[in-house]
């Protein structure tokens, strides 16, 4: 039986949806620990950040319909949230705009400028999304720039309303001078929460409300197109969830999905979530999929402070695996932990994005707060402004190499800051295994 359409949402039972949806359970998450195979090395600032003018974070790459990284005129193309470097780092989300960057060698990046210049994107600022390159498609555009519309355009006081949006009509043009974003974008709101499958802002009882981070995906098994996103699943007061514990019920993160019945990248219908983390975690950010050897690997980023008070998690990349898109997802490495920062630099990177290259899994992220000397992220605001600037990276972090074997992963080493190998580029040989059984590769 196919899932019900949006018009049937009122007849749905949010409690039944939660019970029928695969879950990241408390038993699984309670085993989280900084195991050696999941910890990346301490990193340091690059000699040359991607930009001297803007911070960039939450990066994503231009992709084809099949999920492969696209090239336009021989250039790899990336998009990122950006803010001026003279703004305190903690304020960057309040003014975030999307810029485009490109690279001919996958190592050094140039700016193509703001993506939506000359048009009026939805929201008072734009948060993370994805970008589809579809010049041979039948839809209305070559380039689809999906994003989170945060707040409302023209608002004086920032709000945290969120909906999924897309910009169409613009395109990318490459020539001897580089790559540019051309044309005028038209903006359209695609999806808002229905209050049954996905919690509305008015329903939220948690520390953070989420309905964001759209990510386009074509299922290779069916050819059908989907849009993943981060959300929360409603847990009404008096629910049996979390054994009735009202505190843990506030932690109700979910990975949502919508389908496009026609394959049109601008037409979507909400479906039941792929996974939820009720009683475990509030925020499953930037969900995305990698399909390999018939397995569907579902990845999210999350923070240590978005776990329930009695579960010790980390700022980390977490992953789950199933044998189909709508399968019974189970956590990788038993707990879900794939990649985290070392204990002495717990916030050095964030917002991880995984993709296949040859036999390995590569993971990009942005260089976040470092050299905090044991401080929490909440403590950063108490530092003098010059120290806040000094301790924030705001550029691409080193790319991490990971071995992916069934439901197990292992960190192998790292590449340079912002190194995204070209399609047929061979990766450097890894050092021999150490006596302890782990590979080196951190040099």
Backbone torsions as a table, in degrees:
resi	resn	phi	psi	omega
1	UNK	NA	132.1	-179.3
2	UNK	-76.0	154.3	179.9
3	UNK	-64.0	153.3	-179.7
4	UNK	-69.8	154.7	179.1
5	UNK	-82.5	170.5	-178.5
6	UNK	-55.3	-36.0	-177.4
7	UNK	-65.6	-18.5	179.5
8	UNK	-91.5	3.3	-171.5
9	UNK	-58.2	-37.3	-176.5
10	UNK	-63.4	-25.1	-178.5
11	UNK	-86.3	-5.5	-177.4
12	UNK	-81.0	159.0	179.1
13	UNK	-116.1	112.1	-176.2
14	UNK	-62.4	-33.0	178.0
15	UNK	-66.3	-40.1	179.3
16	UNK	-68.4	-39.2	177.5
17	UNK	-59.7	-44.9	179.7
18	UNK	-62.0	-43.8	-178.7
19	UNK	-65.4	-32.4	-175.2
20	UNK	-89.6	-6.8	-177.1
21	UNK	-95.0	136.0	175.6
22	UNK	-53.4	143.3	-173.8
23	UNK	-127.4	146.1	164.9
24	UNK	-86.5	109.1	-167.7
25	UNK	-91.0	163.7	177.4
26	UNK	-64.2	-36.4	179.0
27	UNK	-62.4	-42.5	179.1
28	UNK	-67.3	-48.3	-175.4
29	UNK	-71.0	-22.6	-179.3
30	UNK	-67.8	-15.5	178.1
31	UNK	-89.6	5.6	-177.8
32	UNK	-60.0	135.0	178.5
33	UNK	-157.5	153.1	178.8
34	UNK	-78.0	76.5	177.5
35	UNK	-75.9	150.4	-173.2
36	UNK	-58.6	-36.1	-176.1
37	UNK	-70.9	-7.3	-178.8
38	UNK	-115.5	1.8	-174.7
39	UNK	-102.0	128.5	175.8
40	UNK	-86.0	162.3	179.8
41	UNK	-74.0	162.9	169.5
42	UNK	-63.0	136.0	179.0
43	UNK	-118.3	165.0	-175.7
44	UNK	-131.8	162.1	-177.4
45	UNK	-60.0	143.3	176.1
46	UNK	-73.6	159.2	176.4
47	UNK	-63.7	-38.6	-178.7
48	UNK	-129.9	107.0	174.6
49	UNK	-66.5	163.7	180.0
50	UNK	-57.5	-38.9	-178.7
51	UNK	-140.5	138.4	173.2
52	UNK	-88.3	-9.1	-173.9
53	UNK	-101.5	-33.9	-175.7
54	UNK	-131.4	149.1	163.9
55	UNK	-73.5	150.3	166.6
56	UNK	-134.2	145.1	-179.6
57	UNK	-154.8	172.9	179.2
58	UNK	47.9	62.7	-176.6
59	UNK	-85.5	145.9	170.6
60	UNK	-141.4	159.8	-174.7
61	UNK	-108.3	150.8	172.5
62	UNK	-65.9	128.8	-176.6
63	UNK	-128.3	154.2	172.2
64	UNK	-79.4	173.4	178.2
65	UNK	-58.5	-34.2	-178.2
66	UNK	-80.7	3.4	177.5
67	UNK	93.0	-10.6	179.6
68	UNK	-70.1	151.7	178.4
69	UNK	-68.9	127.9	-175.6
70	UNK	-84.5	158.3	169.8
71	UNK	-127.4	139.7	177.8
72	UNK	-123.0	111.8	-179.7
73	UNK	60.8	30.6	179.9
74	UNK	87.7	4.6	-178.8
75	UNK	-108.0	136.2	163.2
76	UNK	-75.1	144.1	-174.9
77	UNK	-127.4	133.0	178.0
78	UNK	-127.7	154.1	174.7
79	UNK	-125.4	151.6	-178.7
80	UNK	-155.1	153.1	167.5
81	UNK	-72.7	140.8	-176.5
82	UNK	-139.8	157.4	175.2
83	UNK	-154.8	152.9	-178.9
84	UNK	-59.2	142.9	-178.6
85	UNK	-73.8	-9.4	175.8
86	UNK	-89.5	3.9	176.3
87	UNK	-94.6	139.8	176.0
88	UNK	-55.3	134.3	-174.4
89	UNK	-54.1	-35.9	-178.7
90	UNK	-67.9	-13.6	179.9
91	UNK	-96.3	0.1	-170.0
92	UNK	-64.4	-33.3	-178.4
93	UNK	-66.7	-20.5	-177.8
94	UNK	-76.0	-15.0	-177.5
95	UNK	-130.9	16.1	-170.5
96	UNK	-58.9	132.3	172.0
97	UNK	-130.7	158.2	-176.7
98	UNK	-95.9	128.4	173.7
99	UNK	-118.9	160.1	-179.0
100	UNK	-109.9	141.2	177.9
101	UNK	-132.9	154.2	-178.5
102	UNK	-143.9	157.8	-177.3
103	UNK	-148.7	134.8	176.8
104	UNK	-85.7	-26.0	-175.4
105	UNK	-115.1	-0.5	-179.1
106	UNK	74.0	12.6	-177.8
107	UNK	-125.6	-47.9	179.1
108	UNK	-107.0	137.5	-172.2
109	UNK	-119.4	140.8	176.9
110	UNK	-117.3	153.6	-179.9
111	UNK	-91.4	133.5	171.7
112	UNK	-99.4	4.9	175.0
113	UNK	89.5	-177.2	179.1
114	UNK	-61.3	142.1	-177.5
115	UNK	-75.9	-42.9	-171.0
116	UNK	-101.1	23.3	179.2
117	UNK	-61.9	132.1	-179.7
118	UNK	90.7	-4.1	174.8
119	UNK	-127.2	175.0	-176.8
120	UNK	-117.4	92.1	178.6
121	UNK	-64.6	157.9	-179.5
122	UNK	-76.9	153.5	-178.7
123	UNK	86.0	167.5	175.9
124	UNK	-84.9	-16.6	171.8
125	UNK	-157.3	164.5	-174.9
126	UNK	-114.7	132.1	176.6
127	UNK	-110.7	-172.4	-163.6
128	UNK	-62.4	155.6	178.5
129	UNK	-159.4	-138.4	178.5
130	UNK	-155.6	173.5	-178.5
131	UNK	-139.0	128.0	179.7
132	UNK	-109.2	128.8	175.5
133	UNK	-105.2	115.2	-171.2
134	UNK	-140.8	56.1	-175.2
135	UNK	-65.9	-20.6	179.8
136	UNK	-102.5	10.0	-178.5
137	UNK	-81.3	176.3	-178.4
138	UNK	-100.8	2.7	-178.7
139	UNK	-79.1	-175.8	-173.2
140	UNK	-80.2	1.7	-171.9
141	UNK	-152.4	157.1	169.4
142	UNK	-80.1	-36.2	-172.3
143	UNK	-122.6	126.6	176.7
144	UNK	-116.3	114.2	179.8
145	UNK	-105.3	98.0	178.4
146	UNK	-83.4	143.0	180.0
147	UNK	-156.5	168.7	174.2
148	UNK	-94.8	120.4	174.1
149	UNK	-86.2	108.9	-177.5
150	UNK	-102.4	132.5	-177.2
151	UNK	72.8	-169.3	-179.7
152	UNK	-122.4	139.0	-179.4
153	UNK	-56.3	134.1	176.4
154	UNK	83.0	-0.6	-178.2
155	UNK	-68.7	143.6	178.4
156	UNK	-84.0	-42.6	176.8
157	UNK	-102.9	128.0	-176.0
158	UNK	-62.2	132.9	173.3
159	UNK	-114.7	171.9	-175.5
160	UNK	-120.8	24.1	169.4
161	UNK	-59.2	140.2	-178.9
162	UNK	-137.9	138.9	170.6
163	UNK	-148.0	161.5	-176.2
164	UNK	-91.1	134.6	-174.1
165	UNK	-136.5	167.1	176.9
166	UNK	-143.3	144.7	171.9
167	UNK	-109.8	128.6	179.2
168	UNK	-130.1	162.8	176.8
169	UNK	105.6	-26.5	175.0
170	UNK	-83.4	171.6	179.2
171	UNK	-151.7	175.4	178.1
172	UNK	-114.4	135.0	-178.5
173	UNK	-128.0	127.0	178.7
174	UNK	-111.4	140.0	174.0
175	UNK	-146.7	-167.9	-177.1
176	UNK	-64.8	-20.2	-178.6
177	UNK	-91.4	-5.4	-179.5
178	UNK	129.7	-148.2	-177.2
179	UNK	-126.9	143.8	179.9
180	UNK	-137.7	154.9	173.9
181	UNK	-95.6	122.7	-175.7
182	UNK	-128.3	159.9	-179.6
183	UNK	90.7	172.7	-178.8
184	UNK	-110.8	130.8	-179.1
185	UNK	-87.3	141.5	169.0
186	UNK	-105.3	135.0	-173.1
187	UNK	-110.5	139.9	-175.7
188	UNK	-140.2	133.2	172.7
189	UNK	-77.7	129.9	-174.7
190	UNK	-100.2	-48.4	-172.2
191	UNK	-145.9	142.6	171.3
192	UNK	-131.1	157.1	-179.0
193	UNK	-64.7	148.4	-176.5
194	UNK	-96.7	-5.7	178.5
195	UNK	83.1	-5.2	179.3
196	UNK	-120.1	-60.1	172.9
197	UNK	-70.2	-41.4	-172.8
198	UNK	-131.2	132.4	-173.7
199	UNK	-67.0	137.0	172.2
200	UNK	-85.1	166.4	179.0
201	UNK	-61.5	-37.3	-179.8
202	UNK	-67.2	-27.5	179.5
203	UNK	-81.1	-18.1	-169.6
204	UNK	-65.4	132.5	173.9
205	UNK	-114.4	-1.0	-172.4
206	UNK	-90.8	178.9	-178.3
207	UNK	-70.8	-27.4	-175.2
208	UNK	-138.8	137.2	175.4
209	UNK	-104.6	137.5	-177.8
210	UNK	-136.2	133.5	163.9
211	UNK	-156.0	84.8	-167.3
212	UNK	-160.3	-176.7	172.9
213	UNK	65.7	57.8	179.1
214	UNK	-65.5	143.4	-177.7
215	UNK	-144.8	114.1	-176.1
216	UNK	-74.3	138.0	-178.9
217	UNK	-148.6	131.9	171.3
218	UNK	-105.1	124.7	-179.0
219	UNK	-76.5	116.2	-178.3
220	UNK	-65.2	-21.1	-179.1
221	UNK	-77.0	-28.0	-174.5
222	UNK	-122.9	-20.0	-173.6
223	UNK	78.2	0.3	-179.0
224	UNK	-79.5	150.8	-176.8
225	UNK	-105.5	144.7	-174.7
226	UNK	-140.4	161.3	174.0
227	UNK	-127.8	114.2	175.6
228	UNK	-87.0	157.7	176.9
229	UNK	-162.9	163.8	175.5
230	UNK	-90.5	139.7	-179.5
231	UNK	-155.6	-174.7	170.9
232	UNK	-125.6	145.3	-180.0
233	UNK	-98.7	131.3	-176.0
234	UNK	-60.7	133.2	172.6
235	UNK	-125.5	94.6	-175.3
236	UNK	-66.2	154.6	176.7
237	UNK	-59.9	138.9	-176.2
238	UNK	87.8	3.1	179.4
239	UNK	-63.9	154.6	175.0
240	UNK	-80.1	-9.1	-177.2
241	UNK	-59.6	147.1	177.7
242	UNK	58.8	32.1	-178.2
243	UNK	55.7	32.1	177.8
244	UNK	79.0	5.6	-178.9
245	UNK	-72.0	112.9	-175.6
246	UNK	-68.7	-25.4	178.3
247	UNK	-70.4	-51.6	-179.5
248	UNK	-66.3	-25.0	178.2
249	UNK	-66.2	-20.5	178.9
250	UNK	-72.3	-12.4	-179.5
251	UNK	-101.3	97.5	-167.2
252	UNK	-139.4	45.7	-179.5
253	UNK	-64.3	153.2	179.9
254	UNK	-151.2	154.0	171.3
255	UNK	-105.7	110.4	-177.2
256	UNK	-90.2	166.9	178.3
257	UNK	-149.6	145.6	172.4
258	UNK	-128.5	152.8	179.6
259	UNK	-112.0	151.8	171.0
260	UNK	-109.9	102.4	-176.1
261	UNK	-59.4	-29.6	-176.9
262	UNK	-101.1	-9.3	-174.0
263	UNK	85.5	-3.6	177.5
264	UNK	-68.2	124.2	-176.9
265	UNK	-67.6	-0.7	179.5
266	UNK	-114.7	3.6	-177.9
267	UNK	-120.1	119.2	-173.2
268	UNK	-138.5	148.4	175.1
269	UNK	-129.7	132.3	-178.7
270	UNK	-65.1	143.6	173.8
271	UNK	-128.8	172.3	178.9
272	UNK	-64.7	152.5	-176.5
273	UNK	-60.8	155.9	172.9
274	UNK	-79.8	-33.6	-173.1
275	UNK	-159.2	149.5	172.3
276	UNK	-138.7	162.6	-177.6
277	UNK	-129.1	38.2	178.6
278	UNK	-58.1	135.3	-178.5
279	UNK	76.4	6.7	-178.7
280	UNK	-126.0	-56.7	-170.8
281	UNK	-149.4	144.5	-176.4
282	UNK	-90.0	-23.3	-164.7
283	UNK	-137.8	105.9	177.0
284	UNK	-107.9	88.4	-168.0
285	UNK	-83.9	150.0	171.2
286	UNK	48.0	56.2	-179.9
287	UNK	-63.7	140.7	176.4
288	UNK	-155.8	163.7	-172.9
289	UNK	-123.7	145.2	168.1
290	UNK	-127.0	127.1	178.7
291	UNK	-106.0	125.7	179.8
292	UNK	-149.6	132.8	176.2
293	UNK	53.0	38.1	178.2
294	UNK	78.9	1.2	178.5
295	UNK	-102.0	143.3	177.2
296	UNK	-105.8	111.8	-178.1
297	UNK	-100.2	117.9	-176.4
298	UNK	-106.8	120.7	-175.0
299	UNK	-117.3	146.2	174.5
300	UNK	-142.8	158.5	169.5
301	UNK	-105.6	146.9	175.7
302	UNK	-153.6	165.9	-174.4
303	UNK	-106.4	158.8	175.8
304	UNK	-65.5	-33.5	-174.3
305	UNK	-82.8	-2.2	179.3
306	UNK	-100.5	5.0	170.5
307	UNK	-83.9	156.7	175.5
308	UNK	-57.9	154.8	-174.9
309	UNK	-57.5	-24.6	-176.2
310	UNK	-100.7	12.0	174.5
311	UNK	-121.2	127.6	-178.7
312	UNK	-96.2	100.1	176.8
313	UNK	-109.4	-173.4	-174.9
314	UNK	-136.7	161.0	163.4
315	UNK	-65.0	113.2	-168.6
316	UNK	-164.1	164.8	168.0
317	UNK	-91.4	126.6	179.0
318	UNK	-116.7	150.4	-176.2
319	UNK	-142.9	156.1	-178.6
320	UNK	-140.6	156.5	-177.0
321	UNK	-136.7	143.3	175.3
322	UNK	-145.0	169.3	-179.4
323	UNK	-94.2	4.7	174.8
324	UNK	-159.0	166.8	-177.9
325	UNK	-57.8	-42.6	-178.3
326	UNK	-102.7	31.0	-176.5
327	UNK	-81.9	-175.1	-178.8
328	UNK	-88.8	91.4	-174.6
329	UNK	-68.3	135.6	175.1
330	UNK	-123.0	149.6	-175.2
331	UNK	-71.9	139.0	172.7
332	UNK	-65.1	145.7	177.8
333	UNK	57.1	28.4	177.5
334	UNK	74.1	-36.1	-176.2
335	UNK	-105.1	-20.5	-175.2
336	UNK	104.6	-16.0	-176.4
337	UNK	-73.0	125.5	178.4
338	UNK	-112.8	-45.0	-174.4
339	UNK	-154.0	127.6	177.6
340	UNK	-140.8	170.0	178.5
341	UNK	-81.6	156.6	177.3
342	UNK	-68.0	158.3	-175.7
343	UNK	-62.1	-29.5	-179.5
344	UNK	-87.6	1.2	174.4
345	UNK	-149.2	63.0	-167.3
346	UNK	-70.3	-13.0	-177.2
347	UNK	-122.5	21.5	-171.8
348	UNK	-69.6	-27.1	176.2
349	UNK	-139.7	159.8	176.9
350	UNK	-159.8	171.9	175.9
351	UNK	61.6	66.7	-175.7
352	UNK	-82.4	146.1	178.4
353	UNK	-135.3	121.0	-175.4
354	UNK	-102.9	143.2	174.8
355	UNK	-153.5	157.2	-178.3
356	UNK	-81.8	143.1	169.0
357	UNK	-146.0	116.0	-175.1
358	UNK	54.1	-127.1	-177.0
359	UNK	-91.8	-0.7	-174.4
360	UNK	-109.7	167.2	169.6
361	UNK	-105.6	126.8	176.3
362	UNK	-106.3	145.3	-175.8
363	UNK	-132.6	122.0	175.5
364	UNK	-100.9	162.2	177.2
365	UNK	-163.3	-177.3	174.7
366	UNK	-114.5	152.4	-180.0
367	UNK	-78.0	112.3	-171.1
368	UNK	-99.2	-134.1	179.8
369	UNK	-86.0	132.9	179.4
370	UNK	-135.7	168.5	178.5
371	UNK	55.1	44.1	-179.0
372	UNK	-87.1	-8.5	175.0
373	UNK	54.0	46.7	176.1
374	UNK	86.1	-1.5	179.4
375	UNK	-74.5	153.2	172.3
376	UNK	-87.0	170.4	177.0
377	UNK	-64.1	-32.4	177.8
378	UNK	-65.0	-28.4	-178.8
379	UNK	-74.3	-19.0	-175.0
380	UNK	-60.1	-39.4	-177.5
381	UNK	-62.8	-19.7	179.5
382	UNK	-85.3	-8.6	178.6
383	UNK	-76.3	153.4	173.0
384	UNK	-58.6	149.4	-178.2
385	UNK	-50.8	-42.6	-177.8
386	UNK	-63.1	-30.2	178.4
387	UNK	-77.3	-33.6	175.2
388	UNK	-62.8	-42.5	177.2
389	UNK	-63.2	-44.2	-174.4
390	UNK	-65.1	-33.3	-172.1
391	UNK	-94.6	7.7	179.0
392	UNK	-114.4	131.2	-178.0
393	UNK	-80.1	-60.9	178.6
394	UNK	64.0	36.0	177.2
395	UNK	-150.5	-179.0	-179.2
396	UNK	-69.6	139.4	177.3
397	UNK	-90.8	170.4	173.1
398	UNK	-59.4	144.6	176.0
399	UNK	-81.3	131.4	-175.9
400	UNK	-99.9	136.7	178.2
401	UNK	-97.3	131.1	-176.4
402	UNK	-131.8	137.5	171.6
403	UNK	-87.0	131.3	-178.3
404	UNK	-120.6	116.4	-175.6
405	UNK	-138.3	98.5	-178.6
406	UNK	63.0	-119.7	179.4
407	UNK	-103.4	22.8	179.5
408	UNK	-123.2	145.0	176.1
409	UNK	-133.1	159.7	179.2
410	UNK	-154.1	131.2	176.6
411	UNK	-70.1	128.3	-179.7
412	UNK	-101.7	-33.8	-176.6
413	UNK	165.5	-161.6	-177.2
414	UNK	-142.9	158.0	171.0
415	UNK	-104.9	-174.7	-179.8
416	UNK	-71.6	167.0	173.7
417	UNK	-53.8	126.0	173.3
418	UNK	69.2	15.1	-179.9
419	UNK	-82.4	112.5	177.3
420	UNK	-116.2	99.2	-172.5
421	UNK	-56.2	145.4	174.7
422	UNK	-69.9	162.8	-168.7
423	UNK	-51.9	-42.3	-175.6
424	UNK	-107.7	17.4	-179.5
425	UNK	-76.2	126.5	177.5
426	UNK	-77.5	139.1	178.5
427	UNK	-81.1	153.0	178.4
428	UNK	-59.2	147.6	175.5
429	UNK	-61.9	144.2	176.9
430	UNK	-86.6	146.8	175.2
431	UNK	-61.0	159.8	178.3
432	UNK	-59.3	158.2	176.6
433	UNK	-61.1	142.5	177.0
434	UNK	-77.1	169.4	179.8
435	UNK	-61.9	-26.1	180.0
436	UNK	-78.7	-3.8	176.3
437	UNK	98.3	-10.0	179.0
438	UNK	-96.4	150.2	174.3
439	UNK	-73.8	158.1	170.2
440	UNK	-83.3	-124.0	174.8
441	UNK	95.1	-0.2	179.4
442	UNK	-85.9	-4.4	-177.5
443	UNK	-84.1	NA	NA
